[in-house]
Structure formats: structure tokens, C-alpha cells
Amino acid sequence: MQSRWVWLISKVGRRIWFRATLFSLAAVATALVAIVAAPYIPIGLSAKIGADAVDNILGIIASSMLTVTTFSLSTMVSAYSAATTNVTPRATKLVMEDSTTQNVLATFIGSFLFSLVGIVALTTGAYGEQGRIVLFVVTILVIGLIVITLLRWIDHLSRLGRVTETTQRVEEATVKAIQTYKADRYLGGHPLPAFRHRIGKPNHPIFVAKVGYVQHLDAAALSDIAEEANLEIAILTIPGKLAAPSEPIAWVNREIDEDITGRIAACFSIGDTRSFDQDPRFGASVLSEIASRALSPAINDPGTAIDVISRAIRILAIWAGNDGADNEISHPRLYVTPIDIADLFDDLFTPIARDGAGLVEVSLRLQKALTILSKFKDREYRENAKRHSREALARAEAALTIDQDKIRLRKAALAGKANP
């Protein structure tokens, strides 16, 4: 589990301005390196390059990169709008954090600044004859980088903001969150059953001062506090859960002072929205939102809902894997509430069953998916798959108008019930 500072740095690193700033600084440094390297260039070599060659090339790069950057920004904004309208606003964050888009824009901005600084330095005579040679060579390399970036950008634009591409990003983010969770599902502590909210008596509740979602939990810091104060901490509100001043986010097994209480509460990072990083259920919810929007009368795209159902099977298959089942106890004083598999089933399938009840093709695919999940070895999978099969069948029978469709759906549902 990442510490709070590592998590904050990773969040900043995914912002578009951060990468653009790094590329811009690198571009300025590259433009100025010619001044340092100038004394090492043979004097006779500078005569082979025209005096105005570098100036003209840099002028072309500066004007063209400014235009391309403006166009790319407008295209990026259009892609964000398309993702918000056609997919779901919750998925827009993943589109904004797309590394290819950020690298392209950063390259264009960096190339513009490189040429601008180069023109200014040439005008002031800072390079000299030898420095002009270095600048010319670097400029040729920058042109090659721009060409490669443009080719990548053209290919990437054909997919940016599209429903399938965005849905794929949501699935990948969900799978990554699941793998992170499974590798350390109890944050290095012990499992805390849902009914065991208190470790012992006397006990002390921990509250937060604001309403919001837990985006990150610093388990290592909590463990250090518990060791220092000789405490055991029961964590009730894991990342993805809603925290409020009226509900305790954790309990400790004895009375503590306000200073320790504040330090424990500070280990919970509260934000206005949920985050994909440590919250597998958020990714599942966003996937079902995509399916629900596709099933709305305004869009009427059952194919996307069927695609989401297939992705849901893959996600649950990864969750059912055995890797990470036995987590190492690195924080023995922590007791953590696990994610209930029933909640994950509800996040994925309830909205699709509700909104797709009147479409027989969606209901049939949903029953087939639940039949597949009912064959998993885990008893909880079988029980939840059969429960959702019954609920989806009841919704579909209430919405469908043709008896033949209902008969086909009942047969599909019976296939899942036949599994022991």
C-alpha cells in the first residue's frame, strides 16, 4: 500500500500540466545546452552551415507548433465532451489522464518553447558560430521527435473519446485496482468481519470533520501510531466508502487523547469524489453506468451493454483468482473491513438488469453471464450469481411483452440454476 506522500505525488504526476512542465523545462535546457557545448565544436565546421539555416527552421517550428498545440487542445476538449456525453462523466478522468495525449501535448509545447528560446538566444548572439552548429543538430533531432509524435497522435485521435476505447480504459483501471487490492486486501492487517465493529472495551470511535469519500488510506502510518500508542485499530471505512462526521471511520480499543485521534483521522484522505486507485467497486460502478447510459432511450445502444457484461465476467474472474489470498500480516495491530463480493455483483449487474429488462438480447446475455459465474468454485459466487439471475428474470418478465421472449429467458435462467 502506498504511503500518503507517494499517493499524492502519483496524483500530481497524472495531471496534464505536470508532464507539460517537465517537457518544457527539458526543452529550455536543451536549447541552452548549445552555449555550454560551443567551445568543443571545431571552428571550421560552422562555415558549412548557412547563417540563417537554424533561424529559419526554428521560426517554422515555433509557428507550426503553436498552431498544432491549439488544434490538439481543442480536439482533446472535444474528446472529453464526447466521453462525458456518450459514456459517463466518471470515465472522463481516465481520458484526461491518458499518457499518450499528455506526452503529445507536452512534446508540442516543449518544441515550441525550444524554438522560442533558440530564436531569442540566436538574436542576442549567445550561441556564437560553434553554438549554432550544436543548435542545428539538436533542432534536427527535435524535428524527428515531432514527426514521430505527430504519427502517434494521428493514430491515437481515431480512438480518443470513443465509447469502446473509454470502456476499455475503465476495465483496465478496475482490473489494476483489483490486483492492488488482492495483493494487500487487508492493508497488511487482519480481516475484520462486518459484525465486529469493536475490538474490545473500553473503545474509542474515530470521526472525520467533513463529508466525502475515502480516496486513500495510509496503513503504514496507522500501524506506526498503533505501535507507538499501544493500540489496536479497527478500520471500518476503506477507500471508496462515504465518510461523514456522524459515522465513525474506525475504532480503537481504549480511550485516547485528541492528538492521537487527530493523527489517526489524518491517515484517511477524504475527497469529494471516488478514485479508481484503491477502489475496485468504483470501476465496477462506472462500467455499469456506461451500460445504463447505452440502454437509455436517447442512445439506444444495447451492444455496449452486452460488451460491458462480458467485461464484468473478466473482472469477476480476476477477482476469483487465488493470487493474494493469503496476505502477509505486516501491520498486526490493524483490523480491516474487506470488500463484500455481493456488493461487487450489485455494482455490476443490478443497473444493467434494471435498465435492460425490456430488451431480450441484453437479458439473455446477462443470464448467460450469470450462468458462467455460477460455475465458479467459490460458494459466494454461486449464491450471488443465482440471486442476480432470479432478480434479473423477475425484472425482465415484468418488462417483456411477448411470451416467447419470456420462455427463452426462463430457459437461459434454468441453465444457471442447474449448477450445484
Rosetta blueprint (number, residue, H / E / L):
1 M L
2 Q L
3 S L
4 R H
5 W H
6 V H
7 W H
8 L H
9 I H
10 S H
11 K H
12 V H
13 G H
14 R L
15 R L
16 I H
17 W H
18 F H
19 R H
20 A H
21 T H
22 L H
23 F H
24 S H
25 L H
26 A H
27 A H
28 V H
29 A H
30 T H
31 A H
32 L H
33 V H
34 A H
35 I H
36 V H
37 A H
38 A H
39 P H
40 Y H
41 I L
42 P L
43 I H
44 G H
45 L H
46 S H
47 A H
48 K H
49 I L
50 G L
51 A L
52 D L
53 A H
54 V H
55 D H
56 N H
57 I H
58 L H
59 G H
60 I H
61 I H
62 A H
63 S H
64 S H
65 M H
66 L H
67 T H
68 V H
69 T H
70 T H
71 F H
72 S H
73 L H
74 S H
75 T H
76 M H
77 V H
78 S H
79 A H
80 Y H
81 S H
82 A H
83 A H
84 T H
85 T H
86 N H
87 V L
88 T L
89 P H
90 R H
91 A H
92 T H
93 K H
94 L H
95 V H
96 M H
97 E L
98 D L
99 S H
100 T H
101 T H
102 Q H
103 N H
104 V H
105 L H
106 A H
107 T H
108 F H
109 I H
110 G H
111 S H
112 F H
113 L H
114 F H
115 S H
116 L H
117 V H
118 G H
119 I H
120 V H
121 A H
122 L H
123 T H
124 T H
125 G L
126 A L
127 Y L
128 G H
129 E H
130 Q H
131 G H
132 R H
133 I H
134 V H
135 L H
136 F H
137 V H
138 V H
139 T H
140 I H
141 L H
142 V H
143 I H
144 G H
145 L H
146 I H
147 V H
148 I H
149 T H
150 L H
151 L H
152 R H
153 W H
154 I H
155 D H
156 H H
157 L H
158 S L
159 R L
160 L L
161 G L
162 R L
163 V H
164 T H
165 E H
166 T H
167 T H
168 Q H
169 R H
170 V H
171 E H
172 E H
173 A H
174 T H
175 V H
176 K H
177 A H
178 I H
179 Q H
180 T H
181 Y H
182 K H
183 A H
184 D L
185 R L
186 Y L
187 L L
188 G L
189 G L
190 H E
191 P E
192 L L
193 P L
194 A L
195 F L
196 R L
197 H L
198 R L
199 I L
200 G L
201 K L
202 P L
203 N L
204 H E
205 P E
206 I E
207 F L
208 V L
209 A L
210 K L
211 V L
212 G E
213 Y E
214 V E
215 Q E
216 H E
217 L E
218 D L
219 A H
220 A H
221 A H
222 L H
223 S H
224 D H
225 I H
226 A H
227 E H
228 E H
229 A H
230 N L
231 L L
232 E L
233 I E
234 A E
235 I E
236 L L
237 T L
238 I L
239 P L
240 G L
241 K L
242 L E
243 A E
244 A L
245 P L
246 S L
247 E L
248 P L
249 I L
250 A E
251 W E
252 V E
253 N L
254 R L
255 E L
256 I L
257 D L
258 E H
259 D H
260 I H
261 T H
262 G H
263 R H
264 I H
265 A H
266 A H
267 C L
268 F E
269 S E
270 I E
271 G E
272 D L
273 T L
274 R L
275 S L
276 F L
277 D L
278 Q L
279 D L
280 P H
281 R H
282 F H
283 G H
284 A H
285 S H
286 V H
287 L H
288 S H
289 E H
290 I H
291 A H
292 S H
293 R H
294 A H
295 L L
296 S L
297 P L
298 A L
299 I L
300 N L
301 D L
302 P H
303 G H
304 T H
305 A H
306 I H
307 D H
308 V H
309 I H
310 S H
311 R H
312 A H
313 I H
314 R H
315 I H
316 L H
317 A H
318 I H
319 W H
320 A L
321 G L
322 N L
323 D L
324 G L
325 A L
326 D L
327 N L
328 E L
329 I L
330 S L
331 H L
332 P L
333 R L
334 L E
335 Y E
336 V E
337 T L
338 P L
339 I L
340 D L
341 I H
342 A H
343 D H
344 L H
345 F H
346 D H
347 D H
348 L H
349 F H
350 T H
351 P H
352 I H
353 A H
354 R H
355 D H
356 G L
357 A L
358 G L
359 L L
360 V H
361 E H
362 V H
363 S H
364 L H
365 R H
366 L H
367 Q H
368 K H
369 A H
370 L H
371 T H
372 I H
373 L H
374 S H
375 K L
376 F L
377 K L
378 D L
379 R H
380 E H
381 Y H
382 R H
383 E H
384 N H
385 A H
386 K H
387 R H
388 H H
389 S H
390 R H
391 E H
392 A H
393 L H
394 A H
395 R H
396 A H
397 E H
398 A H
399 A H
400 L L
401 T L
402 I L
403 D H
404 Q H
405 D H
406 K H
407 I H
408 R H
409 L H
410 R H
411 K H
412 A H
413 A H
414 L H
415 A H
416 G H
417 K H
418 A L
419 N L
420 P L
